[in-house]
Amino acid sequence: MRTIFIILIIIITIPFYAQTRISGRVTNVKNIPISGANIYLEGTYDGATTNKEGIFSFSTSQKGTQTLIVSYLSYETFAMVGNVSYMKDIKIKLREDINALDAVVLSAGTFSAGDNSKVNVLKPLDVVTTASALGDFVGALQTLPGTTTVAEDGRLFVRGGDANETQIFIDGIRVFTPYTPTTNNTPTRGRYSPFLFDGITFSTGGYSAEFGQALSSVLLLNTIDEPDQEKTDIGIMSVGALLGNTQKWEKSSLSINTSYINLAPYNAVFTNRNNFLKPFESASGEAVFRKKTNAGLFKFYGAFDVTNFEVIQEDINLSQGLRFKLNNNNLYLNGSYKGKLTDTWKMQAGFSYTNAKNKNEIEERRINDIENSLHVKLKFKHRISNYFKLYLGGDYFSTDFDEHYRETQQERFKYGYNNNIVAAFAEADVFISKNLAFKAGGRLTYSELLEDVSLAPRLSVAYKASSKSQLSLAYGGFYQNPSSNVLKFHQDFKPQNTKHYILNYQYNADKKIFRAEAYYKDYNNLVKYTGAFSNFNSQFSNGGSGFARGIDFFWRDSKRIKNVDYWMSYSYLDTKRNYKNYPEHVQPSFANTHNFSVVTKYWIDHWKSQVGFSYAYASGRRYTNPNTSGFLNEKTKSYNNLSLNWAYLISPQKILYASVNNVLGFKNVNGYQYANTPDRNGNFNRRALRPATDQFFFVGFFWTISEDKKSNQLDNL
């Protein structure tokens, strides 16, 4: 009996003698204990949590080589592989997880909108729910600080740079002709429908070395990676109609949008200062095809549009007015692939092709031009660790531009150029900690046409001053070839260049954000020419220069007032240039010293409606009065615009939408046109350049047919 008892004791106590005790202490890199960290052996239930001193201890029956895991919120997970018999009194230091939501963000000069952005200044739907934007993503971005109100143009003018200094990219690939054609004193619009984009990054300066050929800013548009469901969108508007459809399969999807715009009915109801012989008419179509692969995603985007009109505009030098006729065809193709090569390497490749044809008639003059442009890009990302990421790549730009000019009973002139640009870039993201990071790199560019090599360094630093605020610094050199209206006549140039210096402060709380950003830009090698406009007999040089400096403020609050979302922007700009035909350094005609805007959106439950308004103010812009001495010697009166919109939800999938631009009918003046010759008293008469209409009214009915029977186009209005 005693023998059996001893055997039982041995059997019972064997597991206890076979146990191994694992112990240690967990701290951060500053040796501060971490309480509540989880420690366990991978694939087992054996583990413990640290006490307030960071100490842990537990027993295990496991033998041999095992993996010890240590994890804690906002820190990188620690893994240790070794024999359990040596896992005693381990000292473990956890590093902060720089991918956490509260980590510092490299954001100087950048506004982001999209689900993948840690800090959203705008939401994707804001692009088309802003009252003054009239459904144009460029119009919505003009409510942000750093932009200048040039009402008669419609393009993006950023921080003292003209519109040609801002470049637009779709899925990282260049768009060469992003705006619809128009005539004098009539604002243009972005060509591409905002319905197909879910992410926007608008950089007002100091942007990544990945992008070039832009002196002032870049606008990055990202198409939707994967639609959530199949649906059909129908729109009937006071200016035309639209139709969209999305089909979705297991590993692929296709989205198509078409639209037709004709202003004839609108012009028949509302007076217009222009005399349209053929009202503005445009037909467009675009599609995105997406295909998932085992390691990535392929997307192909294509867009085509046709625009034409004929108009007689008032002209102080022509009693019968100035006749202008335009016919434009534009084709844009964009293909991209992004995927994973290994656990640490990713790649992105893409191309774009543009074919743009313009036929212009200005009185008896005929101007026909054709542009064929190509952009090819390859980019690699290597994640050496969470604290160090390397980006390498290169791209190739090619432009073939031809223009034919003819006047009645005169010979035909031909102008044009061929330009090939090759560039390589390298850049690194380095995170010292969750609170300190920097990006450093450079871009090397060779222009075959200009026979020039340029090296542009880029550097930005960000420091998280508190849990809700951070400071950022950015510096960059930027180069850009002259535009087509100059290169078609003359090619002996150097690239224009500028340097950006940016200081940024950002506060980001729950549904509230504040930004303040000061900057300085130094311009050199700007193009100058003789004559009122560049032409074949102008004398050209790179002797231009200038500067731009200022400060921008932005505030957005989506929480303080129930059902109200609003943001405010203010920009102060001090800039002077000596370029084009300017005789001296002076504030350019497109620049405003002060710009202010406020946008508000209010959801009214019992009305089933979203009501919004936008107000924009811009101080006067310079113009030349030949009756007094000096160049750009006077200023227009200030610009004011109050716009309203209303979206009424008839049913979950049917919406009635209305908007009024400049509801108070401010008599804005964009500038003045003076007579070519003085009157009998020696004075040059003038006329005010005012918008074709003081107000613009829009009404539309939108219907969505979807699988869930709840989705609608409210986010698209």
PyMOL commands that set and color helices and strands:
alter all, ss='L'
color gray80, all
select helices_A, chain A and resi 2-18+84-86+126-129+131-133+137-141+163-165+194-196+264-269+484-487+605-607+714-716
alter helices_A, ss='H'
color red, helices_A
select strands_A, chain A and resi 20-28+38-41+47-49+55-60+65-71+78-83+90-94+110-113+166-170+173-175+197-203+217-223+231-237+240-248+252-262+275-292+296-315+318-340+345-362+365-385+388-406+413-433+436-447+452-464+469-480+496-509+512-529+540-557+564-578+594-604+609-618+622-623+634-635+639-651+654-661+671-674+686-689+696-706
alter strands_A, ss='S'
color yellow, strands_A
deselect
rebuild
show_as cartoon
